[in-house]
Amino acid sequence: MNEAQIKNIVEAALMASGKPLSIDSMLSLFEEADRPESKTIREVIEKIQADYTDRGIKLNQVASGYRIQVRPAYSAWVSRLWQERPPRYSRALMETIALIAYRQPITRGEIEEIRGVSVSTNIIKTLLERGWARVVGHRDVPGKPEMFGTTREFLDYFDLKSLDELPTLGEIQDFDSLNVELDLQDPNGPASVRSMPAAVSQNTPSEEMSGESTAVQTAEIEPQPLRVVSTESAAAEPPAENLPGSIASDPDSVEESGDKSIA
């Protein structure tokens, strides 16, 4: 069997499988007498990837193997083929799966301790049923709580080969745009400081921050010496309105005469 035939068989299998195929799965397509080497399969995969360079689909490697998928640039058009709306995930669910991914193995109690709120049983059930999380063992403490970890299906869904490809917290900077992409709702509402654009939060401080901002501005100004002007020395002193930072000792006389002011 020549390489062109092997390439066509592998490509057809990838198109028909509906799921990622590993190298071993591709080798199992051939009879033992005609079975190529793993090196040949990898070479064929590289050629298919090169063929798809300028097309709307690509041959991508994920945790479970290789799959043919639509390029993200064309997903908006292709998604119109399905009538049902894509699933929407709550902030609580995404926070839970994120903690499992970054801190696995982790128990439900540890997730609740980090988040500060209880984890709904429905969230754990949803993650297990969807195949994003699985029970990897039990913590050796009283009660033997279950420990959770992620699965290959989780990596496949997010187009990852391994957990090493997860972004670090330092790389995640724009949390507001991330919330929009995941369609998450902010529990503090749209007016919270966290959801305010950077330009607004810098130039227009919120009410709870105004006191702090004023204190900072006041501290930056060098304090001026205070001078007390009495009614007896007013004639000898320059007019109070020309003295910066002066304070009259008799407020009533200021209001009546109008020749003294508080700077």
Secondary structure, DSSP 8 states (H G I E B T S, - for coil): --HHHHHHHHHHHHHHHSS-B-HHHHHTTS-TTT---HHHHHHHHHHHHHHTTTSSEEEEEETTEEEEEE-GGGHHHHGGG--S------HHHHHHHHHHHHH-SEEHHHHHHHHSS---HHHHHHHHHHTSEEEEEE-SSTT--EEEEE-HHHHHHTT-SSGGGS--TTT---HHHHHHHHT---TT-TTSSTTS-HHHHHHS--HHHHHHHHHHHHHHS-----EEE-SSSTTTS--GGGSTTEEES-HHHHHHH-S----
